């Protein structure tokens, strides 16, 4: 009876267009006309019924599921279905996306399925991109377009991407760091390294286990990173008290760790990001290189919030580095701007076939 809703004009009138930043650490949803309506961790708690081979049920998604990480009983597992910016568990990602879309866009009478723009890492393969597209269709999308994360980040940071001026973006997410040079509405050079906020947390966990003989969880590592983590030696040394399990005694212990030790722990993943930036500068055509030398580069993503990371890249490259306003939401805001072009086949969207 309501088939007329699938008609482009009426479907567009009744549906809600949305942009999704399906990240390794967080998922953000932007709805046209409303702004960012959802910002939740990409975590799902699954309940197993009837043993390990039994039925899997989604218990919680988002913030409620993140609070369960490392604290679940035997029949519940809290997992992150996205790894390194791409889908690690297809079924769970599809269910998570479905629940997030439902939260952002509650079903109403006469409402058509939404049209969605999703950001993807520039280093993702065709298979990985198709999986993200299929998950969005499975979650109830009417039309799905993909946009590369650096392009979305550049749009969100208000860079002049349509002009013949070279813009350089460094987007440090949870699973990947995307480095791209953009000019005339297209990506001239892009590179994706699988180093991001998760690798920072991993490095902190390994450092504390190696030097203190104490095991800490992901959530604690994330708290240490945000409280005292830094990318460049500073004059002020900050400390934090941490609790973890002593591996030799097997009992909980508390200890104090300083920002200088965390700086040492983060040296390896930070070096990977610096070398990705240097490689991008080497591969950039000279005309665009001179633009970047004049304008500097822009940093976006949650990793840009690490203290003094802009100073580290500035010292290593000799170029000015600007951290975008509200770097965490840059990608989803840029994907939201791309929604305006969803009806026209413009070059900013990715073709995976």
N, C-alpha and C positions, 0 to 999 in steps of 0.2 A: 504493500500500500504506500509506503513512504520511500519508494525507489527514487522519487524525484530529488531526494536529498543528495544523492550521489552526483547529481548534476553539478558541474564545476561552480556555477554562479551561486546556486542555493546552498551547495555544500560548503562553499567558502563563507557564505553569510551565516550559516548556523554553526559552523565548526570553530574551534579555537586553535589558532596556529601557535605552535610552541617550539622553542629551541631547547635542546638538551645537551649539557656537557656531561657525558657519561664517563666519569673519571675513575681512576683506580682507587682513589681515596674518598672522593665526594662526588655526588651527582647533583647538579643544579638544573633547575627548570625555569625558563623564562617564558611568560605568556604575553603575547602581543596585547598592548593596552594596559597590562597590569604590572609589568616588570618581573623581577625574580620572585617567584612564589614558593620555591622549594630549594632548600640547601641541606642535604642529608648525607651521612656517610654511606658509601657503597658497600654495605655489610648486610648479610642475610643470615638469620638464625633458622636452622632447619631441624625439625623434630623427626626422628626415625621411629616408625611404628613397626613393631614385630621384628626387631633385630636389625643387623647391618644390611641384610638384603631386602628388607621390607620397604613399605611405602614411605616416601619422603614428603613431609608437609612443611610449608613455610610457616614458621612460628611468628617471626617479627622481621621487619626490614628497617633500614635507616638507623636513626639515633638509638632507638630501643635495642636493636640488635648489636650495635657497637658496644653498648654497656655490658653485653654478655661475653665479649671477646675474652678468652682465657679464663672464663668463670662458669662455663656451662657444665651441667650434669652429663652422664654418659649417653643419654638418648637425644641430646640436643647438641648440634655443632654450629658455631658461628663462623661463617666463611666470607671471604671477599671474592665474589665471582669474576671480578676484573683483575687482570694481572698485566703489568707493563702497558697499560692503556688499551688492551684488547681483551676480548672475552675468553676467560679460562673455563667457565662452566656455562654453556649456552642456555640450558633450561632454567637455571636459577637466575641468570641475568634477565631473561625474558620475563619471568615472574616478578622480579624486583622492579623492572622498568614499568610493567603493567600497574603495580601498586603505586609507584611514584606518580605515574600519569593520572591515575584515578584520584590521588590526593590533590594534584595540581588542577585537575579538570574533572570535577565530579560529574557523573553522567546525568543529563537532564533530558526531559521530553523534547523531541525535535532536535536534539543535538547530534550533529554528524561527527564521525571520527576525526581526530585532529590531523593536520598536516605538520610534519615535524622536520626540523633541521638538527642533525646530530654532528658533533665534532669528533674527528678521528685523528690519531697520530699520523704525521706525514710518512712515517716509516712502516706503517701497517701494510700487510699484503692484501691482495685482492680477496683472498679467502677470508681474512679477518674482517675486511670491510663488508663483505657480503653477509657475514655472520651478524654484524651490528645492524645492518639493514633488515635482515630477516627477523631479528629479535624485536625491532621496532614495529614491523608489520604484525608480528605475533602478539605484541602488546596493544594492538588496536589502532595503529596509524593508518591514515587513508593514503598519504603520500609521504615518502621519506627522501630527503636530500642529505648528502654528507658534505661537510666542509672540513678542510684540514685545520688542525688546531692553531698553527701559527697565523694563518690568514684570519681566523676568528679572533685570535688574541690581538692582532694588529688593528682590526676593525673596532674591537672593544676598547683599545687604548687610544682611539681617535687619531691613528696615524694616517697620513695622506696616501693611502694605498693605490688610489686611481691615478696619481700623478706620475710623471717620469722621474721621480726622485727615489733613490734607494732607501728603504727602511729595513732595519734589522731588528728582529724580535727573538728574545730568548725566553721560552715558556717552560718553567720548571714545574712539572706536575708531580703527582704521587708516584707514578710508575715510569714516566719518560721525561726527558728534556728535549724540547724541540727548538732547533735553531734554524731560522729562515731569513732570507733576504727577499723582500717583496718590492715590485715596481710595476706600474701600469696595470694594477689589478690582478697580477699573477705572481706566482712564486718562482723566482729566478734560481734560487738555491735553497734546498732544505735538507736537514739531516736530523735524525731522531736517535738519541742514545738512550738505552734502557737504564737510566740512572735518574732517580728523583727522590722525593721525600721518603719513600719506603726504604731505599738504599741507605739514606741517612740514618734511619731508625735501626736498620740491620747493623750498620757500622758501630753504632753506640752500644747495641746489645753485645756484639762480639768483643769490643774493646773492654767492657766491664767484666765480661766472663774471663777474658785473657789476663787482665791486670788485677782484678779483685777476687776472682774465683767465685763470683756471684752471678746468678741468673736472674735477669729481669724480663718482663713481658713487653709486647709491642706498645701497649698503652703508656706504660711508664717511660719507655724510650722516647715516645712522642712528646710527653710532658717535659722531659729533660731537654729535648731539642728546642722546644718553643720557649722554655724558661731561660736557659743559659747557653744555648747553642749559638756559635758565631763562626763566620767564615774567614775572619781576619783578626790577627792579634790586636787586642785593645789594651788601653792603659788600665781599665778597671777589670779586676778578676771577680767574677760572680760565682757563688757556690749554691748547691742545692743538696738537701738530704734525701737519700733514695733508699727504699726498702726492697730487698730481693731475697732469693733463696741461696744460702751458702752451699756450694756444690760439695765441699768436703764434709761438712757436718750435716747437711740436709735439712737445716732449719732456717727460718727467716732471720735476716740480719739487716741492720740499717747502717749506712755509711755516707760520707759526704764526698761529692765530686765537684771539681771546679771547671770553669768555662775553658781554661787552657787545655785540660785533658780532652774535653769534647771537641775542641779545635783539632787536636791531634787525631782523634777518632774519625773525624769527618774529612781528613786530608785526602784520602783515596777517591771517594765519590766526587769531591769538589774538583780534584785534578781532571777527572773525566769530563766534567762540564766545561772547565777552562779549555781543555784541548779541543772539545767540539766547537767552541766559539772561535778558537784560533784557526781551525780547519775551515770553518765557514768564511772567515776573512780572507784566507789564502785562495779560496775557490771563487770569490766574488769578482766579477768583472771590474776593471780599474775605475771606470766612470762612476759606477755605483759605490765602489769602495771610497771614493773621495766624498760622496754624499754622506756615507756613514761616518767618515772621519769628522765631517762638519756637524752632523746632527747627533751623533752618538747612537747607542742602541737602547732598546726598551726591554725591561724585564717584566714578565707577568707570571702568573701561577703562584700556588701556595709556597713553592720553594723560594720565591723572591722575598718572602717575609723573614727568611733566615738573616739574622743580624749581620750587617757589613758584607753581604754577598756582592753588592754593587761595588763596594770598595775593592774587593778581591779582583773582580774582573777588570775594573778600571786600572789597577796596578799592573795586572798581567798583560793587558792589551794597549794601555796608554790612551784609550778612547773614553769619552764621557758615557756614563751609564745612568739611565733614568729608570726608576721603579714606577710603573704605572699606578694610577689611583685605583685603590681597591683591587690589587692584582689577582686575588682569588676568583673574582667574578668576571674578569676580562673576557675569557673565552665564551662564556654563555651570553654575555651582553653583545659580543661581536656576532655570534650565531643568531641572536635576536635581530640584529640589524640586517643580517642576510635574509631573514624571513620576508623582507619587502621584495626580494628578487626571486622568490620561490616560483612565481608564475612565468618568469622569463628565464630562458636557459642561458644564464650568464656563466662566465668562466670561473667564478669563485667556488662553484660546487664541484665535487669530485665525481668523475665517471669511473666506475669499477667494472665496466664491461665493454 
